[in-house]
Amino acid sequence: MAVVRTAEAFKRSVSSTFKKYRLSFPQYNVLRVLDASTNGQSRITNVSRIMLVPGANMTGIAKRLEKAGFISRISDPSDERVTVLKITPKGKSTL
């Protein structure tokens, strides 16, 4: 329980910083995951798995990040059912 309380306190304390950049905590985490990924990109399913976020929620987060210009969503040329997320220069500079 102490770990959960500490994590919640951390999220509350940094949320004002994220608001300056118009980011939520999960959106910030997506940017961190992509920044640490090879070539700044990863499949949406991989990001979802790393973040422990359901796929439906991940889609909404990704759409909002794309709309704000932090990432781009690309169809995988080898499998059009797969969506690849890629951090943009704006996303990198914001981090």
GROMACS elastic network, one bead per residue, 0.5 to 0.9 nm:
[ bonds ]
;  ai    aj funct       b0    kb
    1     4     6  0.51440   500
    1     5     6  0.61955   500
    1     6     6  0.85672   500
    2     5     6  0.51080   500
    2     6     6  0.60668   500
    2     7     6  0.85526   500
    3     6     6  0.50669   500
    3     7     6  0.61066   500
    3     8     6  0.85995   500
    4     7     6  0.51110   500
    4     8     6  0.61869   500
    4     9     6  0.86027   500
    5     8     6  0.51259   500
    5     9     6  0.61287   500
    5    10     6  0.85793   500
    6     9     6  0.50614   500
    6    10     6  0.61273   500
    6    11     6  0.86471   500
    7    10     6  0.50666   500
    7    11     6  0.62326   500
    7    12     6  0.87068   500
    8    11     6  0.50873   500
    8    12     6  0.62594   500
    8    13     6  0.86623   500
    9    12     6  0.51648   500
    9    13     6  0.61912   500
    9    14     6  0.87758   500
   10    13     6  0.51293   500
   10    14     6  0.62626   500
   10    15     6  0.84604   500
   11    14     6  0.54266   500
   11    15     6  0.58947   500
   11    25     6  0.71041   500
   12    15     6  0.53121   500
   12    16     6  0.77651   500
   13    16     6  0.68823   500
   13    17     6  0.82274   500
   14    17     6  0.52847   500
   14    18     6  0.65143   500
   14    19     6  0.88072   500
   14    25     6  0.83825   500
   15    18     6  0.50422   500
   15    19     6  0.61397   500
   15    20     6  0.88668   500
   15    23     6  0.85369   500
   15    24     6  0.72100   500
   15    25     6  0.68736   500
   16    19     6  0.50480   500
   16    20     6  0.66463   500
   17    20     6  0.54287   500
   17    21     6  0.72601   500
   17    22     6  0.89940   500
   17    23     6  0.87350   500
   18    21     6  0.54082   500
   18    22     6  0.61850   500
   18    23     6  0.50108   500
   18    24     6  0.61113   500
   18    25     6  0.69777   500
   18    28     6  0.75749   500
   19    23     6  0.56194   500
   19    24     6  0.69722   500
   20    23     6  0.76291   500
   21    24     6  0.88847   500
   21    94     6  0.73942   500
   22    68     6  0.86305   500
   23    26     6  0.81400   500
   23    27     6  0.58524   500
   23    28     6  0.62261   500
   23    65     6  0.83143   500
   24    27     6  0.51362   500
   24    28     6  0.62297   500
   24    29     6  0.86801   500
   25    28     6  0.51356   500
   25    29     6  0.63027   500
   25    30     6  0.88382   500
   26    30     6  0.63068   500
   26    31     6  0.87877   500
   26    51     6  0.83147   500
   26    53     6  0.89676   500
   26    61     6  0.74931   500
   27    30     6  0.51140   500
   27    31     6  0.64585   500
   27    32     6  0.87805   500
   27    61     6  0.62676   500
   27    62     6  0.78019   500
   27    64     6  0.84499   500
   27    65     6  0.68626   500
   28    31     6  0.51529   500
   28    32     6  0.63216   500
   28    33     6  0.87512   500
   28    95     6  0.80672   500
   29    33     6  0.61545   500
   29    34     6  0.85889   500
   29    51     6  0.75632   500
   30    33     6  0.51131   500
   30    34     6  0.61508   500
   30    35     6  0.84706   500
   30    47     6  0.69482   500
   30    48     6  0.86566   500
   30    51     6  0.78028   500
   30    58     6  0.89944   500
   30    61     6  0.83641   500
   30    62     6  0.81615   500
   30    65     6  0.89192   500
   31    34     6  0.51654   500
   31    35     6  0.59545   500
   31    36     6  0.85799   500
   31    65     6  0.88821   500
   31    70     6  0.77986   500
   31    71     6  0.79278   500
   31    86     6  0.89971   500
   31    87     6  0.66944   500
   31    91     6  0.67239   500
   31    92     6  0.77809   500
   31    95     6  0.74492   500
   32    35     6  0.50633   500
   32    36     6  0.62406   500
   32    37     6  0.86599   500
   32    95     6  0.75946   500
   33    36     6  0.52610   500
   33    37     6  0.62552   500
   33    40     6  0.84649   500
   33    41     6  0.87401   500
   33    42     6  0.84674   500
   33    47     6  0.67579   500
   33    50     6  0.79470   500
   33    51     6  0.83119   500
   34    38     6  0.79921   500
   34    39     6  0.84335   500
   34    40     6  0.50127   500
   34    41     6  0.53783   500
   34    42     6  0.64063   500
   34    47     6  0.77283   500
   34    71     6  0.89516   500
   34    85     6  0.75127   500
   34    86     6  0.66655   500
   34    87     6  0.60505   500
   35    38     6  0.80612   500
   35    39     6  0.80872   500
   35    41     6  0.75434   500
   35    86     6  0.86897   500
   35    87     6  0.67376   500
   35    91     6  0.86623   500
   35    92     6  0.70861   500
   35    95     6  0.86380   500
   36    39     6  0.85190   500
   36    40     6  0.66278   500
   36    41     6  0.86224   500
   37    40     6  0.50383   500
   37    41     6  0.57567   500
   37    42     6  0.63917   500
   38    41     6  0.61427   500
   38    42     6  0.74544   500
   39    42     6  0.84013   500
   39    86     6  0.81465   500
   39    87     6  0.89013   500
   40    85     6  0.83645   500
   40    86     6  0.56897   500
   40    87     6  0.55956   500
   40    88     6  0.83216   500
   41    84     6  0.66771   500
   41    85     6  0.54193   500
   41    87     6  0.63745   500
   42    45     6  0.82796   500
   42    46     6  0.65548   500
   42    47     6  0.67063   500
   42    83     6  0.86425   500
   42    84     6  0.55114   500
   42    85     6  0.54942   500
   42    86     6  0.66864   500
   43    46     6  0.52681   500
   43    47     6  0.64953   500
   43    48     6  0.86460   500
   43    76     6  0.85466   500
   43    82     6  0.70019   500
   43    83     6  0.58341   500
   43    85     6  0.59614   500
   43    86     6  0.87571   500
   44    47     6  0.51461   500
   44    48     6  0.60471   500
   44    49     6  0.85699   500
   44    55     6  0.79922   500
   44    58     6  0.73637   500
   44    59     6  0.78506   500
   44    62     6  0.82984   500
   44    73     6  0.88331   500
   44    82     6  0.77498   500
   44    83     6  0.58349   500
   44    84     6  0.57094   500
   44    85     6  0.60261   500
   45    48     6  0.50017   500
   45    49     6  0.61110   500
   45    50     6  0.86601   500
   45    55     6  0.68843   500
   45    58     6  0.84098   500
   45    82     6  0.83427   500
   45    83     6  0.81265   500
   45    84     6  0.86694   500
   46    49     6  0.50596   500
   46    50     6  0.61707   500
   46    51     6  0.85693   500
   47    50     6  0.51589   500
   47    51     6  0.61180   500
   47    52     6  0.83761   500
   47    53     6  0.83911   500
   47    58     6  0.81553   500
   47    85     6  0.85522   500
   48    51     6  0.52420   500
   48    52     6  0.58268   500
   48    53     6  0.50621   500
   48    54     6  0.64170   500
   48    55     6  0.61549   500
   48    57     6  0.86424   500
   48    58     6  0.60542   500
   49    52     6  0.50274   500
   49    53     6  0.65802   500
   49    54     6  0.79463   500
   49    55     6  0.85229   500
   50    53     6  0.79416   500
   51    54     6  0.88766   500
   53    56     6  0.83672   500
   53    57     6  0.65412   500
   53    58     6  0.63124   500
   54    57     6  0.54561   500
   54    58     6  0.62708   500
   54    59     6  0.88822   500
   55    59     6  0.62563   500
   55    60     6  0.88929   500
   56    59     6  0.52910   500
   56    60     6  0.67551   500
   56    61     6  0.89661   500
   57    60     6  0.52965   500
   57    61     6  0.63412   500
   57    62     6  0.86672   500
   58    61     6  0.50676   500
   58    62     6  0.60330   500
   58    63     6  0.85505   500
   59    62     6  0.51215   500
   59    63     6  0.61430   500
   59    64     6  0.87265   500
   60    63     6  0.51340   500
   60    64     6  0.63325   500
   60    65     6  0.86712   500
   61    64     6  0.53231   500
   61    65     6  0.62485   500
   61    66     6  0.86550   500
   62    65     6  0.50757   500
   62    66     6  0.60625   500
   62    67     6  0.85429   500
   62    71     6  0.76025   500
   62    72     6  0.84154   500
   62    73     6  0.76605   500
   62    85     6  0.77253   500
   63    66     6  0.51184   500
   63    67     6  0.61182   500
   63    68     6  0.86752   500
   63    71     6  0.88683   500
   63    72     6  0.88790   500
   63    73     6  0.81468   500
   64    67     6  0.50644   500
   64    68     6  0.62816   500
   64    69     6  0.86742   500
   64    70     6  0.88607   500
   65    68     6  0.51760   500
   65    69     6  0.62642   500
   65    70     6  0.52887   500
   65    71     6  0.58054   500
   65    72     6  0.80646   500
   65    91     6  0.88412   500
   66    70     6  0.57555   500
   66    72     6  0.53718   500
   66    73     6  0.69521   500
   67    70     6  0.77686   500
   67    71     6  0.82834   500
   67    72     6  0.87130   500
   68    71     6  0.79987   500
   69    72     6  0.72703   500
   69    87     6  0.89777   500
   69    88     6  0.70912   500
   69    89     6  0.89013   500
   69    90     6  0.66799   500
   69    91     6  0.72936   500
   70    86     6  0.87291   500
   70    87     6  0.61970   500
   70    88     6  0.54970   500
   70    89     6  0.75617   500
   70    90     6  0.55192   500
   70    92     6  0.78430   500
   70    94     6  0.82176   500
   71    85     6  0.65658   500
   71    86     6  0.53658   500
   71    89     6  0.84701   500
   71    90     6  0.80774   500
   71    91     6  0.63805   500
   72    84     6  0.82159   500
   72    85     6  0.58356   500
   72    86     6  0.52322   500
   72    87     6  0.64741   500
   72    88     6  0.66468   500
   73    83     6  0.64160   500
   73    84     6  0.57060   500
   73    86     6  0.64487   500
   74    77     6  0.86439   500
   74    82     6  0.85016   500
   74    83     6  0.56664   500
   74    84     6  0.50657   500
   74    85     6  0.63866   500
   74    86     6  0.76665   500
   75    78     6  0.86387   500
   75    79     6  0.75149   500
   75    80     6  0.53443   500
   75    81     6  0.71700   500
   75    82     6  0.59533   500
   75    84     6  0.60668   500
   75    85     6  0.89034   500
   76    79     6  0.52594   500
   76    80     6  0.53231   500
   76    81     6  0.74149   500
   76    82     6  0.54940   500
   76    83     6  0.59487   500
   76    84     6  0.62084   500
   77    80     6  0.60000   500
   77    82     6  0.86489   500
   78    82     6  0.85895   500
   79    82     6  0.57374   500
   79    83     6  0.87259   500
   80    83     6  0.73939   500
   87    90     6  0.79703   500
   87    91     6  0.56735   500
   87    92     6  0.66880   500
   88    91     6  0.50388   500
   88    92     6  0.63424   500
   88    93     6  0.86803   500
   89    92     6  0.50348   500
   89    93     6  0.61046   500
   89    94     6  0.84865   500
   90    93     6  0.51902   500
   90    94     6  0.60694   500
   90    95     6  0.87119   500
   91    94     6  0.51486   500
   91    95     6  0.64104   500
   92    95     6  0.52865   500
